[in-house]
Amino acid sequence: MANTPTIIVTRPSPMGEQLCQELSEQGYRAIHCPLIRFTANTDYSPEQQLDLLTQHKLWIFVSKQAVDYALKDLSRAQLDQFLGHTLIAVGKATQKALQPYGLSALIPKTPDSEGILALIDQFSLPAHYPILLIRGDKGRGLLEQQLSGPHKLGILPVYHRIELTAAMPPIMQQATPRQPVAWVVTSGQLLELTDKMLSTAGIKAEQVAIIGGSARISDLARQKGYTNCYTAKDASNAEIIRACQEWQKA
């Protein structure tokens, strides 16, 4: 066990525990260190949410949480009325989250805002086309900036991201440049919180391997000095595990 590669998972519950379980089954020492949690945004009533969903013909889901918080209270009859809508999911995990609701979505070539914009450009939509961006209360802002001009863009923030105070996993005291500890980060916010936590504890970048949930996350990590980065093609557990395996082969 002494040489078992260690991976810190910063994802919130229950996704973090699920990923840790799958990593453990692959022979890794997986430690859950959630840095955020999700809560429903109650600023919009169920009726207001339904109105926004009805008014817009193209929906963009930026995460699995966006899917669940937007759709979990809808009846089967309500969901069925949206079968003709065009849905875009940021990646495979978000696309899969729509299946229990009987809905399907397109996914972009890259699981990020840039990929979503490129996909929408292929549609040649008319001006002022009704597009609904379904997300949390915080985000990059790129989709909103790029889509609000040419289209009729609606915003439905269905969840809050709450930062958590977490203790540094004791295993980091044993991390060295020759035996770094990997950290799974799947969003810009999680990267910021991870970097702050490591910096505060005096952990050097060479003691850490970053498993980024997208190329953008890995690029941001390199900008912060983390040169030991490995990239998942999307934020699904299977892709993150593949990136972890790539790290171990390096």
Secondary structure, DSSP 4 states (H G I P E B T S, - for coil): -TT--EEEE-PPTTHHHHHHHHHHHTT-EEEE---EEEEE-TTS-HHHHHHHHHH-SEEEE-SHHHHHHHHTT--HHHHHTTTTSEEEESSHHHHHHTGGGT---B--SSSSHHHHHHHHHTT-PPTT-EEEEEEES----HHHHHHTTTSEEEEEEEEEEEE---PPPGGGGG--SSS-EEEEE-SHHHHHHHHHHHHHTT--GGGEEEEESSHHHHHHHHHTT---EEE-SSSSHHHHHHHHHHHHH-
